[in-house]
Amino acid sequence: MDSMNDIEEIPQKVYDHMKSFMDKHGITPTVKQISEELHLMEHEVKEAIDKLHKSDRIVITKEPEKTTIKFRS
């Protein structure tokens, strides 16, 4: 990452990609899929998802053998 702007843009790119994928396929993509599609390191994707969760932009519900993510506007 080269600039502070990149740091702020990654969570938004991850959010947009996850939402679009969910709308199209009915499930959220894996961290690996997101990293490959957005040309990011997996740890960057995980950090972005954590930021989105902490900022209440997404809700992550973990159930046995199933994780659900809900998007907030």
Backbone hydrogen bonds in HBPLUS format (Angstrom, degrees):
<---DONOR---> <-ACCEPTOR-->    atom                        ^
c    i                          cat <-CA-CA->   ^        H-A-AA   ^      H-
h    n   atom  resd res      DA  || num        DHA   H-A  angle D-A-AA Bond
n    s   type  num  typ     dist DA aas  dist angle  dist       angle   num
A0006-ASP N   A0003-SER O   3.13 MM   3  5.34 124.9  2.45  99.0 111.5     1
A0007-ILE N   A0003-SER O   3.37 MM   4  6.79 152.8  2.45 142.9 149.6     2
A0008-GLU N   A0004-MET O   3.12 MM   4  6.48 149.1  2.22 148.8 156.6     3
A0009-GLU N   A0005-ASN O   2.93 MM   4  6.11 141.2  2.08 144.3 155.7     4
A0010-ILE N   A0006-ASP O   3.08 MM   4  6.17 148.9  2.18 154.0 158.4     5
A0013-LYS N   A0009-GLU O   2.91 MM   4  6.17 159.6  1.95 159.5 165.9     6
A0014-VAL N   A0010-ILE O   2.88 MM   4  6.09 163.5  1.91 160.8 165.3     7
A0015-TYR N   A0011-PRO O   2.85 MM   4  6.00 161.5  1.88 147.2 152.7     8
A0016-ASP N   A0012-GLN O   2.90 MM   4  6.07 171.7  1.91 152.6 154.7     9
A0017-HIS N   A0013-LYS O   2.94 MM   4  6.07 159.4  1.98 146.1 152.1    10
A0018-MET N   A0014-VAL O   2.86 MM   4  6.01 167.7  1.87 155.1 158.8    11
A0019-LYS N   A0015-TYR O   2.90 MM   4  6.04 166.7  1.92 157.5 161.3    12
A0020-SER N   A0016-ASP O   2.97 MM   4  6.04 165.0  1.99 146.5 151.0    13
A0021-PHE N   A0017-HIS O   2.91 MM   4  6.02 164.2  1.93 151.6 156.3    14
A0022-MET N   A0018-MET O   2.88 MM   4  6.01 159.5  1.92 147.4 153.6    15
A0023-ASP N   A0019-LYS O   2.87 MM   4  6.08 160.7  1.91 151.4 156.7    16
A0024-LYS N   A0020-SER O   3.02 MM   4  6.20 150.0  2.11 144.6 152.5    17
A0025-HIS N   A0021-PHE O   2.76 MM   4  5.83 163.9  1.79 157.6 162.0    18
A0026-GLY N   A0022-MET O   2.74 MM   4  4.73 145.7  1.85 130.6 137.3    19
A0034-ILE N   A0030-THR O   2.97 MM   4  6.28 164.5  1.99 155.1 158.9    20
A0035-SER N   A0031-VAL O   2.87 MM   4  6.09 165.8  1.89 154.6 158.7    21
A0036-GLU N   A0032-LYS O   2.96 MM   4  6.14 158.1  2.01 150.3 155.9    22
A0037-GLU N   A0033-GLN O   2.92 MM   4  6.08 165.8  1.94 152.8 156.9    23
A0038-LEU N   A0034-ILE O   2.88 MM   4  5.93 160.8  1.92 155.3 160.1    24
A0039-HIS N   A0035-SER O   2.90 MM   4  5.45 110.3  2.39 131.6 144.3    25
A0040-LEU N   A0035-SER O   2.94 MM   5  4.62 154.4  2.00 130.7 138.3    26
A0044-GLU N   A0041-MET O   2.98 MM   3  5.24 128.9  2.24 103.4 117.1    27
A0045-VAL N   A0041-MET O   3.19 MM   4  6.62 151.2  2.28 150.6 158.6    28
A0046-LYS N   A0042-GLU O   2.94 MM   4  6.24 162.7  1.97 153.3 158.0    29
A0047-GLU N   A0043-HIS O   2.96 MM   4  6.07 156.1  2.02 140.5 146.8    30
A0048-ALA N   A0044-GLU O   2.94 MM   4  6.11 154.0  2.01 141.9 149.2    31
A0049-ILE N   A0045-VAL O   2.89 MM   4  6.16 160.9  1.93 154.6 159.3    32
A0050-ASP N   A0046-LYS O   2.96 MM   4  6.15 155.7  2.02 144.5 151.5    33
A0051-LYS N   A0047-GLU O   2.90 MM   4  6.19 155.1  1.96 147.6 154.2    34
A0052-LEU N   A0048-ALA O   2.90 MM   4  6.16 158.5  1.95 150.4 156.4    35
A0053-HIS N   A0049-ILE O   2.90 MM   4  6.10 154.0  1.96 147.3 154.6    36
A0054-LYS N   A0050-ASP O   2.86 MM   4  6.06 166.1  1.87 152.9 156.6    37
A0055-SER N   A0051-LYS O   2.90 MM   4  5.99 145.7  2.02 144.7 153.6    38
A0057-ARG N   A0052-LEU O   2.85 MM   5  5.10 146.9  1.96 162.9 162.5    39
A0056-ASP N   A0053-HIS O   3.05 MM   3  5.07 157.9  2.10 105.1 110.8    40
A0072-ARG N   A0057-ARG O   2.93 MM  15  5.17 150.6  2.02 162.5 153.0    41
A0059-VAL N   A0070-LYS O   2.88 MM  11  5.07 155.1  1.94 144.1 151.6    42
A0070-LYS N   A0059-VAL O   2.87 MM  11  5.07 155.4  1.93 142.0 150.3    43
A0061-THR N   A0068-THR O   2.76 MM   7  5.03 167.1  1.77 154.4 159.1    44
A0068-THR N   A0061-THR O   2.78 MM   7  5.03 167.8  1.79 152.6 155.3    45
A0063-GLU N   A0066-LYS O   2.71 MM   3  5.05 159.4  1.75 168.6 175.4    46
A0066-LYS N   A0063-GLU O   2.92 MM   3  5.05 167.5  1.93 132.3 129.0    47
